[in-house]
Amino acid sequence: MTLISANKSYDAIKDYEFTGEEVAFRVDFEHIDVALMIVDMLGRSAARFTILPFADPDTNEIDYIQFQVYSINEGNFKEVLDTM
């Protein structure tokens, strides 16, 4: 999935998966600006979601951030899609 910001276009969303109950995807830490934009959008429009940081076991530095979205408030869904 491609995400577009004011000056850049990213292919930052990786491992997108829909299980029937949730949508899960990850964003590499090098794209932290994209991850923060997603956090902002979810905070405004998602009713239930989880954000999990995953660290490299050898360095304890964050490697990527996984998002699990269980439900989105219907009224804000179009806004989320338009932003992405």
PDB file of N, CA, C and O in Angstrom, chain B, residues numbered from 101:
ATOM      1  N   MET B 101       0.854  -1.162   0.000  1.00  0.00           N
ATOM      2  CA  MET B 101       0.000   0.000   0.000  1.00  0.00           C
ATOM      3  C   MET B 101       0.902   1.227   0.000  1.00  0.00           C
ATOM      4  O   MET B 101       1.896   1.270   0.725  1.00  0.00           O
ATOM      5  N   THR B 102       0.560   2.219  -0.806  1.00  0.00           N
ATOM      6  CA  THR B 102       1.339   3.447  -0.876  1.00  0.00           C
ATOM      7  C   THR B 102       0.652   4.528  -0.074  1.00  0.00           C
ATOM      8  O   THR B 102      -0.562   4.712  -0.162  1.00  0.00           O
ATOM      9  N   LEU B 103       1.434   5.237   0.705  1.00  0.00           N
ATOM     10  CA  LEU B 103       0.937   6.342   1.514  1.00  0.00           C
ATOM     11  C   LEU B 103       1.569   7.609   0.983  1.00  0.00           C
ATOM     12  O   LEU B 103       2.775   7.632   0.736  1.00  0.00           O
ATOM     13  N   ILE B 104       0.796   8.659   0.800  1.00  0.00           N
ATOM     14  CA  ILE B 104       1.303   9.895   0.223  1.00  0.00           C
ATOM     15  C   ILE B 104       1.220  11.004   1.251  1.00  0.00           C
ATOM     16  O   ILE B 104       0.161  11.240   1.831  1.00  0.00           O
ATOM     17  N   SER B 105       2.344  11.692   1.482  1.00  0.00           N
ATOM     18  CA  SER B 105       2.354  12.862   2.353  1.00  0.00           C
ATOM     19  C   SER B 105       2.576  14.084   1.479  1.00  0.00           C
ATOM     20  O   SER B 105       2.570  13.980   0.252  1.00  0.00           O
ATOM     21  N   ALA B 106       2.770  15.233   2.095  1.00  0.00           N
ATOM     22  CA  ALA B 106       2.898  16.481   1.346  1.00  0.00           C
ATOM     23  C   ALA B 106       4.051  16.443   0.348  1.00  0.00           C
ATOM     24  O   ALA B 106       3.905  16.933  -0.772  1.00  0.00           O
ATOM     25  N   ASN B 107       5.174  15.883   0.722  1.00  0.00           N
ATOM     26  CA  ASN B 107       6.350  15.934  -0.143  1.00  0.00           C
ATOM     27  C   ASN B 107       6.838  14.574  -0.627  1.00  0.00           C
ATOM     28  O   ASN B 107       7.707  14.510  -1.497  1.00  0.00           O
ATOM     29  N   LYS B 108       6.305  13.500  -0.090  1.00  0.00           N
ATOM     30  CA  LYS B 108       6.864  12.187  -0.381  1.00  0.00           C
ATOM     31  C   LYS B 108       5.768  11.164  -0.625  1.00  0.00           C
ATOM     32  O   LYS B 108       4.623  11.337  -0.208  1.00  0.00           O
ATOM     33  N   SER B 109       6.139  10.119  -1.296  1.00  0.00           N
ATOM     34  CA  SER B 109       5.287   8.950  -1.441  1.00  0.00           C
ATOM     35  C   SER B 109       6.052   7.762  -0.866  1.00  0.00           C
ATOM     36  O   SER B 109       7.224   7.571  -1.188  1.00  0.00           O
ATOM     37  N   TYR B 110       5.418   6.976  -0.034  1.00  0.00           N
ATOM     38  CA  TYR B 110       6.077   5.861   0.636  1.00  0.00           C
ATOM     39  C   TYR B 110       5.402   4.548   0.259  1.00  0.00           C
ATOM     40  O   TYR B 110       4.197   4.499   0.012  1.00  0.00           O
ATOM     41  N   ASP B 111       6.183   3.512   0.222  1.00  0.00           N
ATOM     42  CA  ASP B 111       5.655   2.156   0.253  1.00  0.00           C
ATOM     43  C   ASP B 111       5.994   1.622   1.635  1.00  0.00           C
ATOM     44  O   ASP B 111       6.707   0.628   1.775  1.00  0.00           O
ATOM     45  N   ALA B 112       5.477   2.289   2.642  1.00  0.00           N
ATOM     46  CA  ALA B 112       5.884   2.047   4.022  1.00  0.00           C
ATOM     47  C   ALA B 112       5.096   0.935   4.688  1.00  0.00           C
ATOM     48  O   ALA B 112       5.585   0.330   5.642  1.00  0.00           O
ATOM     49  N   ILE B 113       3.903   0.651   4.221  1.00  0.00           N
ATOM     50  CA  ILE B 113       3.072  -0.361   4.872  1.00  0.00           C
ATOM     51  C   ILE B 113       3.435  -1.727   4.305  1.00  0.00           C
ATOM     52  O   ILE B 113       3.332  -1.965   3.101  1.00  0.00           O
ATOM     53  N   LYS B 114       3.860  -2.614   5.190  1.00  0.00           N
ATOM     54  CA  LYS B 114       4.331  -3.952   4.802  1.00  0.00           C
ATOM     55  C   LYS B 114       3.466  -5.023   5.460  1.00  0.00           C
ATOM     56  O   LYS B 114       2.799  -4.771   6.463  1.00  0.00           O
ATOM     57  N   ASP B 115       3.489  -6.205   4.886  1.00  0.00           N
ATOM     58  CA  ASP B 115       2.836  -7.394   5.457  1.00  0.00           C
ATOM     59  C   ASP B 115       1.377  -7.138   5.817  1.00  0.00           C
ATOM     60  O   ASP B 115       0.926  -7.514   6.899  1.00  0.00           O
ATOM     61  N   TYR B 116       0.647  -6.502   4.916  1.00  0.00           N
ATOM     62  CA  TYR B 116      -0.775  -6.224   5.127  1.00  0.00           C
ATOM     63  C   TYR B 116      -1.534  -7.538   5.124  1.00  0.00           C
ATOM     64  O   TYR B 116      -1.356  -8.361   4.227  1.00  0.00           O
ATOM     65  N   GLU B 117      -2.383  -7.737   6.131  1.00  0.00           N
ATOM     66  CA  GLU B 117      -3.139  -8.983   6.248  1.00  0.00           C
ATOM     67  C   GLU B 117      -4.515  -8.700   6.837  1.00  0.00           C
ATOM     68  O   GLU B 117      -4.644  -7.940   7.797  1.00  0.00           O
ATOM     69  N   PHE B 118      -5.540  -9.316   6.257  1.00  0.00           N
ATOM     70  CA  PHE B 118      -6.899  -9.222   6.789  1.00  0.00           C
ATOM     71  C   PHE B 118      -7.316 -10.611   7.219  1.00  0.00           C
ATOM     72  O   PHE B 118      -7.317 -11.537   6.408  1.00  0.00           O
ATOM     73  N   THR B 119      -7.673 -10.772   8.487  1.00  0.00           N
ATOM     74  CA  THR B 119      -8.019 -12.092   9.019  1.00  0.00           C
ATOM     75  C   THR B 119      -9.519 -12.320   9.131  1.00  0.00           C
ATOM     76  O   THR B 119      -9.942 -13.420   9.486  1.00  0.00           O
ATOM     77  N   GLY B 120     -10.321 -11.325   8.843  1.00  0.00           N
ATOM     78  CA  GLY B 120     -11.755 -11.425   9.046  1.00  0.00           C
ATOM     79  C   GLY B 120     -12.187 -10.693  10.297  1.00  0.00           C
ATOM     80  O   GLY B 120     -13.306 -10.183  10.365  1.00  0.00           O
ATOM     81  N   GLU B 121     -11.312 -10.636  11.289  1.00  0.00           N
ATOM     82  CA  GLU B 121     -11.594  -9.917  12.527  1.00  0.00           C
ATOM     83  C   GLU B 121     -10.749  -8.663  12.677  1.00  0.00           C
ATOM     84  O   GLU B 121     -11.123  -7.733  13.392  1.00  0.00           O
ATOM     85  N   GLU B 122      -9.606  -8.643  11.999  1.00  0.00           N
ATOM     86  CA  GLU B 122      -8.701  -7.507  12.135  1.00  0.00           C
ATOM     87  C   GLU B 122      -7.937  -7.282  10.840  1.00  0.00           C
ATOM     88  O   GLU B 122      -7.834  -8.166   9.989  1.00  0.00           O
ATOM     89  N   VAL B 123      -7.411  -6.088  10.719  1.00  0.00           N
ATOM     90  CA  VAL B 123      -6.447  -5.764   9.677  1.00  0.00           C
ATOM     91  C   VAL B 123      -5.124  -5.552  10.395  1.00  0.00           C
ATOM     92  O   VAL B 123      -5.049  -4.775  11.348  1.00  0.00           O
ATOM     93  N   ALA B 124      -4.093  -6.231   9.946  1.00  0.00           N
ATOM     94  CA  ALA B 124      -2.774  -6.090  10.565  1.00  0.00           C
ATOM     95  C   ALA B 124      -1.765  -5.700   9.493  1.00  0.00           C
ATOM     96  O   ALA B 124      -1.825  -6.183   8.362  1.00  0.00           O
ATOM     97  N   PHE B 125      -0.845  -4.827   9.859  1.00  0.00           N
ATOM     98  CA  PHE B 125       0.234  -4.432   8.963  1.00  0.00           C
ATOM     99  C   PHE B 125       1.364  -3.875   9.806  1.00  0.00           C
ATOM    100  O   PHE B 125       1.197  -3.610  10.996  1.00  0.00           O
ATOM    101  N   ARG B 126       2.517  -3.699   9.176  1.00  0.00           N
ATOM    102  CA  ARG B 126       3.654  -3.154   9.909  1.00  0.00           C
ATOM    103  C   ARG B 126       4.278  -2.007   9.132  1.00  0.00           C
ATOM    104  O   ARG B 126       4.136  -1.903   7.914  1.00  0.00           O
ATOM    105  N   VAL B 127       4.971  -1.152   9.868  1.00  0.00           N
ATOM    106  CA  VAL B 127       5.713  -0.038   9.294  1.00  0.00           C
ATOM    107  C   VAL B 127       7.118  -0.097   9.877  1.00  0.00           C
ATOM    108  O   VAL B 127       7.290  -0.069  11.096  1.00  0.00           O
ATOM    109  N   ASP B 128       8.122  -0.179   9.006  1.00  0.00           N
ATOM    110  CA  ASP B 128       9.508  -0.198   9.478  1.00  0.00           C
ATOM    111  C   ASP B 128       9.822   1.094  10.216  1.00  0.00           C
ATOM    112  O   ASP B 128       9.282   2.153   9.894  1.00  0.00           O
ATOM    113  N   PHE B 129      10.694   0.997  11.204  1.00  0.00           N
ATOM    114  CA  PHE B 129      11.013   2.153  12.041  1.00  0.00           C
ATOM    115  C   PHE B 129      11.638   3.291  11.240  1.00  0.00           C
ATOM    116  O   PHE B 129      11.539   4.451  11.640  1.00  0.00           O
ATOM    117  N   GLU B 130      12.272   2.981  10.127  1.00  0.00           N
ATOM    118  CA  GLU B 130      12.851   4.044   9.293  1.00  0.00           C
ATOM    119  C   GLU B 130      11.777   4.980   8.745  1.00  0.00           C
ATOM    120  O   GLU B 130      12.080   6.099   8.332  1.00  0.00           O
ATOM    121  N   HIS B 131      10.532   4.528   8.740  1.00  0.00           N
ATOM    122  CA  HIS B 131       9.402   5.356   8.302  1.00  0.00           C
ATOM    123  C   HIS B 131       8.567   5.794   9.506  1.00  0.00           C
ATOM    124  O   HIS B 131       7.338   5.760   9.455  1.00  0.00           O
ATOM    125  N   ILE B 132       9.224   6.201  10.575  1.00  0.00           N
ATOM    126  CA  ILE B 132       8.520   6.585  11.804  1.00  0.00           C
ATOM    127  C   ILE B 132       7.547   7.726  11.556  1.00  0.00           C
ATOM    128  O   ILE B 132       6.519   7.809  12.228  1.00  0.00           O
ATOM    129  N   ASP B 133       7.846   8.612  10.605  1.00  0.00           N
ATOM    130  CA  ASP B 133       6.924   9.705  10.302  1.00  0.00           C
ATOM    131  C   ASP B 133       5.605   9.168   9.762  1.00  0.00           C
ATOM    132  O   ASP B 133       4.545   9.714  10.070  1.00  0.00           O
ATOM    133  N   VAL B 134       5.655   8.113   8.966  1.00  0.00           N
ATOM    134  CA  VAL B 134       4.434   7.481   8.459  1.00  0.00           C
ATOM    135  C   VAL B 134       3.698   6.803   9.606  1.00  0.00           C
ATOM    136  O   VAL B 134       2.476   6.910   9.705  1.00  0.00           O
ATOM    137  N   ALA B 135       4.428   6.108  10.473  1.00  0.00           N
ATOM    138  CA  ALA B 135       3.805   5.438  11.615  1.00  0.00           C
ATOM    139  C   ALA B 135       3.080   6.442  12.504  1.00  0.00           C
ATOM    140  O   ALA B 135       1.977   6.170  12.976  1.00  0.00           O
ATOM    141  N   LEU B 136       3.691   7.597  12.735  1.00  0.00           N
ATOM    142  CA  LEU B 136       3.045   8.623  13.560  1.00  0.00           C
ATOM    143  C   LEU B 136       1.804   9.186  12.882  1.00  0.00           C
ATOM    144  O   LEU B 136       0.823   9.499  13.557  1.00  0.00           O
ATOM    145  N   MET B 137       1.828   9.319  11.564  1.00  0.00           N
ATOM    146  CA  MET B 137       0.651   9.786  10.835  1.00  0.00           C
ATOM    147  C   MET B 137      -0.490   8.764  10.959  1.00  0.00           C
ATOM    148  O   MET B 137      -1.652   9.141  11.113  1.00  0.00           O
ATOM    149  N   ILE B 138      -0.153   7.477  10.891  1.00  0.00           N
ATOM    150  CA  ILE B 138      -1.160   6.425  11.049  1.00  0.00           C
ATOM    151  C   ILE B 138      -1.719   6.435  12.465  1.00  0.00           C
ATOM    152  O   ILE B 138      -2.927   6.286  12.651  1.00  0.00           O
ATOM    153  N   VAL B 139      -0.863   6.609  13.463  1.00  0.00           N
ATOM    154  CA  VAL B 139      -1.323   6.694  14.856  1.00  0.00           C
ATOM    155  C   VAL B 139      -2.314   7.838  15.012  1.00  0.00           C
ATOM    156  O   VAL B 139      -3.340   7.682  15.673  1.00  0.00           O
ATOM    157  N   ASP B 140      -2.018   8.978  14.413  1.00  0.00           N
ATOM    158  CA  ASP B 140      -2.919  10.129  14.478  1.00  0.00           C
ATOM    159  C   ASP B 140      -4.269   9.804  13.846  1.00  0.00           C
ATOM    160  O   ASP B 140      -5.312  10.120  14.419  1.00  0.00           O
ATOM    161  N   MET B 141      -4.260   9.175  12.666  1.00  0.00           N
ATOM    162  CA  MET B 141      -5.513   8.819  11.988  1.00  0.00           C
ATOM    163  C   MET B 141      -6.309   7.807  12.800  1.00  0.00           C
ATOM    164  O   MET B 141      -7.527   7.934  12.926  1.00  0.00           O
ATOM    165  N   LEU B 142      -5.634   6.806  13.348  1.00  0.00           N
ATOM    166  CA  LEU B 142      -6.335   5.798  14.147  1.00  0.00           C
ATOM    167  C   LEU B 142      -6.904   6.402  15.421  1.00  0.00           C
ATOM    168  O   LEU B 142      -8.002   6.044  15.846  1.00  0.00           O
ATOM    169  N   GLY B 143      -6.169   7.307  16.023  1.00  0.00           N
ATOM    170  CA  GLY B 143      -6.651   7.957  17.241  1.00  0.00           C
ATOM    171  C   GLY B 143      -7.930   8.737  17.023  1.00  0.00           C
ATOM    172  O   GLY B 143      -8.746   8.871  17.934  1.00  0.00           O
ATOM    173  N   ARG B 144      -8.105   9.254  15.813  1.00  0.00           N
ATOM    174  CA  ARG B 144      -9.314  10.025  15.511  1.00  0.00           C
ATOM    175  C   ARG B 144     -10.461   9.170  15.005  1.00  0.00           C
ATOM    176  O   ARG B 144     -11.619   9.564  15.137  1.00  0.00           O
ATOM    177  N   SER B 145     -10.172   8.007  14.426  1.00  0.00           N
ATOM    178  CA  SER B 145     -11.254   7.302  13.755  1.00  0.00           C
ATOM    179  C   SER B 145     -11.381   5.816  14.085  1.00  0.00           C
ATOM    180  O   SER B 145     -12.367   5.201  13.678  1.00  0.00           O
ATOM    181  N   ALA B 146     -10.464   5.230  14.776  1.00  0.00           N
ATOM    182  CA  ALA B 146     -10.578   3.805  15.082  1.00  0.00           C
ATOM    183  C   ALA B 146     -11.136   3.616  16.483  1.00  0.00           C
ATOM    184  O   ALA B 146     -10.702   4.263  17.436  1.00  0.00           O
ATOM    185  N   ALA B 147     -12.102   2.720  16.589  1.00  0.00           N
ATOM    186  CA  ALA B 147     -12.686   2.441  17.890  1.00  0.00           C
ATOM    187  C   ALA B 147     -11.818   1.467  18.687  1.00  0.00           C
ATOM    188  O   ALA B 147     -11.710   1.580  19.908  1.00  0.00           O
ATOM    189  N   ARG B 148     -11.200   0.508  17.988  1.00  0.00           N
ATOM    190  CA  ARG B 148     -10.345  -0.480  18.666  1.00  0.00           C
ATOM    191  C   ARG B 148      -9.137  -0.782  17.799  1.00  0.00           C
ATOM    192  O   ARG B 148      -9.268  -1.182  16.642  1.00  0.00           O
ATOM    193  N   PHE B 149      -7.960  -0.583  18.376  1.00  0.00           N
ATOM    194  CA  PHE B 149      -6.728  -0.910  17.664  1.00  0.00           C
ATOM    195  C   PHE B 149      -5.612  -1.164  18.665  1.00  0.00           C
ATOM    196  O   PHE B 149      -5.696  -0.766  19.827  1.00  0.00           O
ATOM    197  N   THR B 150      -4.563  -1.833  18.194  1.00  0.00           N
ATOM    198  CA  THR B 150      -3.392  -2.124  19.008  1.00  0.00           C
ATOM    199  C   THR B 150      -2.152  -1.724  18.227  1.00  0.00           C
ATOM    200  O   THR B 150      -2.074  -1.937  17.017  1.00  0.00           O
ATOM    201  N   ILE B 151      -1.180  -1.143  18.927  1.00  0.00           N
ATOM    202  CA  ILE B 151       0.097  -0.781  18.327  1.00  0.00           C
ATOM    203  C   ILE B 151       1.187  -1.508  19.110  1.00  0.00           C
ATOM    204  O   ILE B 151       1.300  -1.354  20.326  1.00  0.00           O
ATOM    205  N   LEU B 152       1.988  -2.301  18.397  1.00  0.00           N
ATOM    206  CA  LEU B 152       3.021  -3.102  19.051  1.00  0.00           C
ATOM    207  C   LEU B 152       4.387  -2.815  18.434  1.00  0.00           C
ATOM    208  O   LEU B 152       4.573  -3.034  17.237  1.00  0.00           O
ATOM    209  N   PRO B 153       5.345  -2.331  19.220  1.00  0.00           N
ATOM    210  CA  PRO B 153       6.706  -2.170  18.697  1.00  0.00           C
ATOM    211  C   PRO B 153       7.457  -3.506  18.786  1.00  0.00           C
ATOM    212  O   PRO B 153       7.339  -4.220  19.782  1.00  0.00           O
ATOM    213  N   PHE B 154       8.213  -3.832  17.762  1.00  0.00           N
ATOM    214  CA  PHE B 154       9.022  -5.044  17.758  1.00  0.00           C
ATOM    215  C   PHE B 154      10.488  -4.660  17.680  1.00  0.00           C
ATOM    216  O   PHE B 154      10.895  -3.908  16.794  1.00  0.00           O
ATOM    217  N   ALA B 155      11.280  -5.178  18.610  1.00  0.00           N
ATOM    218  CA  ALA B 155      12.698  -4.835  18.698  1.00  0.00           C
ATOM    219  C   ALA B 155      13.565  -5.987  18.206  1.00  0.00           C
ATOM    220  O   ALA B 155      13.214  -7.157  18.353  1.00  0.00           O
ATOM    221  N   ASP B 156      14.688  -5.634  17.626  1.00  0.00           N
ATOM    222  CA  ASP B 156      15.698  -6.613  17.256  1.00  0.00           C
ATOM    223  C   ASP B 156      16.285  -7.174  18.549  1.00  0.00           C
ATOM    224  O   ASP B 156      16.792  -6.404  19.365  1.00  0.00           O
ATOM    225  N   PRO B 157      16.236  -8.486  18.762  1.00  0.00           N
ATOM    226  CA  PRO B 157      16.671  -9.048  20.043  1.00  0.00           C
ATOM    227  C   PRO B 157      18.147  -8.802  20.367  1.00  0.00           C
ATOM    228  O   PRO B 157      18.523  -8.790  21.539  1.00  0.00           O
ATOM    229  N   ASP B 158      18.974  -8.609  19.361  1.00  0.00           N
ATOM    230  CA  ASP B 158      20.400  -8.400  19.609  1.00  0.00           C
ATOM    231  C   ASP B 158      20.728  -6.976  20.033  1.00  0.00           C
ATOM    232  O   ASP B 158      21.732  -6.751  20.709  1.00  0.00           O
ATOM    233  N   THR B 159      19.896  -6.009  19.646  1.00  0.00           N
ATOM    234  CA  THR B 159      20.221  -4.608  19.932  1.00  0.00           C
ATOM    235  C   THR B 159      19.179  -3.912  20.792  1.00  0.00           C
ATOM    236  O   THR B 159      19.452  -2.853  21.357  1.00  0.00           O
ATOM    237  N   ASN B 160      17.989  -4.493  20.898  1.00  0.00           N
ATOM    238  CA  ASN B 160      16.860  -3.873  21.593  1.00  0.00           C
ATOM    239  C   ASN B 160      16.426  -2.551  20.964  1.00  0.00           C
ATOM    240  O   ASN B 160      15.747  -1.756  21.612  1.00  0.00           O
ATOM    241  N   GLU B 161      16.807  -2.308  19.718  1.00  0.00           N
ATOM    242  CA  GLU B 161      16.330  -1.138  18.988  1.00  0.00           C
ATOM    243  C   GLU B 161      15.073  -1.529  18.231  1.00  0.00           C
ATOM    244  O   GLU B 161      14.967  -2.648  17.730  1.00  0.00           O
ATOM    245  N   ILE B 162      14.129  -0.618  18.148  1.00  0.00           N
ATOM    246  CA  ILE B 162      12.872  -0.912  17.465  1.00  0.00           C
ATOM    247  C   ILE B 162      13.142  -1.141  15.985  1.00  0.00           C
ATOM    248  O   ILE B 162      13.753  -0.308  15.314  1.00  0.00           O
ATOM    249  N   ASP B 163      12.676  -2.285  15.487  1.00  0.00           N
ATOM    250  CA  ASP B 163      12.846  -2.662  14.091  1.00  0.00           C
ATOM    251  C   ASP B 163      11.632  -2.229  13.267  1.00  0.00           C
ATOM    252  O   ASP B 163      11.772  -1.664  12.182  1.00  0.00           O
ATOM    253  N   TYR B 164      10.444  -2.503  13.801  1.00  0.00           N
ATOM    254  CA  TYR B 164       9.212  -2.097  13.122  1.00  0.00           C
ATOM    255  C   TYR B 164       8.087  -1.966  14.134  1.00  0.00           C
ATOM    256  O   TYR B 164       8.202  -2.393  15.283  1.00  0.00           O
ATOM    257  N   ILE B 165       6.999  -1.366  13.678  1.00  0.00           N
ATOM    258  CA  ILE B 165       5.808  -1.167  14.506  1.00  0.00           C
ATOM    259  C   ILE B 165       4.659  -1.887  13.817  1.00  0.00           C
ATOM    260  O   ILE B 165       4.396  -1.661  12.636  1.00  0.00           O
ATOM    261  N   GLN B 166       3.977  -2.753  14.555  1.00  0.00           N
ATOM    262  CA  GLN B 166       2.842  -3.479  14.000  1.00  0.00           C
ATOM    263  C   GLN B 166       1.548  -2.825  14.465  1.00  0.00           C
ATOM    264  O   GLN B 166       1.394  -2.481  15.637  1.00  0.00           O
ATOM    265  N   PHE B 167       0.628  -2.662  13.534  1.00  0.00           N
ATOM    266  CA  PHE B 167      -0.695  -2.116  13.816  1.00  0.00           C
ATOM    267  C   PHE B 167      -1.720  -3.226  13.623  1.00  0.00           C
ATOM    268  O   PHE B 167      -1.668  -3.965  12.640  1.00  0.00           O
ATOM    269  N   GLN B 168      -2.647  -3.339  14.561  1.00  0.00           N
ATOM    270  CA  GLN B 168      -3.777  -4.258  14.453  1.00  0.00           C
ATOM    271  C   GLN B 168      -5.031  -3.420  14.656  1.00  0.00           C
ATOM    272  O   GLN B 168      -5.230  -2.837  15.722  1.00  0.00           O
ATOM    273  N   VAL B 169      -5.874  -3.361  13.633  1.00  0.00           N
ATOM    274  CA  VAL B 169      -7.083  -2.544  13.687  1.00  0.00           C
ATOM    275  C   VAL B 169      -8.281  -3.483  13.690  1.00  0.00           C
ATOM    276  O   VAL B 169      -8.448  -4.300  12.784  1.00  0.00           O
ATOM    277  N   TYR B 170      -9.116  -3.355  14.724  1.00  0.00           N
ATOM    278  CA  TYR B 170     -10.269  -4.233  14.891  1.00  0.00           C
ATOM    279  C   TYR B 170     -11.569  -3.577  14.455  1.00  0.00           C
ATOM    280  O   TYR B 170     -12.451  -4.259  13.934  1.00  0.00           O
ATOM    281  N   SER B 171     -11.710  -2.274  14.654  1.00  0.00           N
ATOM    282  CA  SER B 171     -12.924  -1.585  14.206  1.00  0.00           C
ATOM    283  C   SER B 171     -12.635  -0.106  14.015  1.00  0.00           C
ATOM    284  O   SER B 171     -11.805   0.485  14.706  1.00  0.00           O
ATOM    285  N   ILE B 172     -13.348   0.472  13.055  1.00  0.00           N
ATOM    286  CA  ILE B 172     -13.215   1.897  12.736  1.00  0.00           C
ATOM    287  C   ILE B 172     -14.594   2.520  12.839  1.00  0.00           C
ATOM    288  O   ILE B 172     -15.585   1.937  12.400  1.00  0.00           O
ATOM    289  N   ASN B 173     -14.650   3.715  13.426  1.00  0.00           N
ATOM    290  CA  ASN B 173     -15.917   4.440  13.482  1.00  0.00           C
ATOM    291  C   ASN B 173     -16.341   4.776  12.058  1.00  0.00           C
ATOM    292  O   ASN B 173     -15.604   5.433  11.322  1.00  0.00           O
ATOM    293  N   GLU B 174     -17.511   4.329  11.680  1.00  0.00           N
ATOM    294  CA  GLU B 174     -17.963   4.434  10.294  1.00  0.00           C
ATOM    295  C   GLU B 174     -17.965   5.865   9.770  1.00  0.00           C
ATOM    296  O   GLU B 174     -17.659   6.088   8.599  1.00  0.00           O
ATOM    297  N   GLY B 175     -18.299   6.825  10.601  1.00  0.00           N
ATOM    298  CA  GLY B 175     -18.368   8.211  10.160  1.00  0.00           C
ATOM    299  C   GLY B 175     -17.038   8.765   9.706  1.00  0.00           C
ATOM    300  O   GLY B 175     -17.001   9.649   8.850  1.00  0.00           O
ATOM    301  N   ASN B 176     -15.945   8.269  10.255  1.00  0.00           N
ATOM    302  CA  ASN B 176     -14.617   8.767   9.904  1.00  0.00           C
ATOM    303  C   ASN B 176     -13.887   7.881   8.904  1.00  0.00           C
ATOM    304  O   ASN B 176     -12.754   8.185   8.532  1.00  0.00           O
ATOM    305  N   PHE B 177     -14.502   6.803   8.465  1.00  0.00           N
ATOM    306  CA  PHE B 177     -13.822   5.853   7.594  1.00  0.00           C
ATOM    307  C   PHE B 177     -13.396   6.485   6.272  1.00  0.00           C
ATOM    308  O   PHE B 177     -12.278   6.258   5.810  1.00  0.00           O
ATOM    309  N   LYS B 178     -14.271   7.272   5.665  1.00  0.00           N
ATOM    310  CA  LYS B 178     -13.935   7.917   4.395  1.00  0.00           C
ATOM    311  C   LYS B 178     -12.761   8.870   4.574  1.00  0.00           C
ATOM    312  O   LYS B 178     -11.896   8.951   3.702  1.00  0.00           O
ATOM    313  N   GLU B 179     -12.720   9.588   5.683  1.00  0.00           N
ATOM    314  CA  GLU B 179     -11.608  10.505   5.951  1.00  0.00           C
ATOM    315  C   GLU B 179     -10.287   9.744   6.031  1.00  0.00           C
ATOM    316  O   GLU B 179      -9.271  10.213   5.517  1.00  0.00           O
ATOM    317  N   VAL B 180     -10.292   8.584   6.665  1.00  0.00           N
ATOM    318  CA  VAL B 180      -9.083   7.770   6.764  1.00  0.00           C
ATOM    319  C   VAL B 180      -8.625   7.339   5.375  1.00  0.00           C
ATOM    320  O   VAL B 180      -7.443   7.449   5.049  1.00  0.00           O
ATOM    321  N   LEU B 181      -9.549   6.853   4.559  1.00  0.00           N
ATOM    322  CA  LEU B 181      -9.188   6.419   3.210  1.00  0.00           C
ATOM    323  C   LEU B 181      -8.690   7.577   2.363  1.00  0.00           C
ATOM    324  O   LEU B 181      -7.732   7.421   1.606  1.00  0.00           O
ATOM    325  N   ASP B 182      -9.326   8.735   2.479  1.00  0.00           N
ATOM    326  CA  ASP B 182      -8.889   9.907   1.719  1.00  0.00           C
ATOM    327  C   ASP B 182      -7.485  10.331   2.119  1.00  0.00           C
ATOM    328  O   ASP B 182      -6.693  10.736   1.268  1.00  0.00           O
ATOM    329  N   THR B 183      -7.172  10.243   3.401  1.00  0.00           N
ATOM    330  CA  THR B 183      -5.850  10.630   3.883  1.00  0.00           C
ATOM    331  C   THR B 183      -4.788   9.672   3.378  1.00  0.00           C
ATOM    332  O   THR B 183      -3.688  10.091   3.018  1.00  0.00           O
ATOM    333  N   MET B 184      -5.117   8.371   3.349  1.00  0.00           N
ATOM    334  CA  MET B 184      -4.142   7.384   2.889  1.00  0.00           C
ATOM    335  C   MET B 184      -4.058   7.404   1.385  1.00  0.00           C
ATOM    336  O   MET B 184      -3.288   6.642   0.799  1.00  0.00           O
TER     337      MET B 184
END
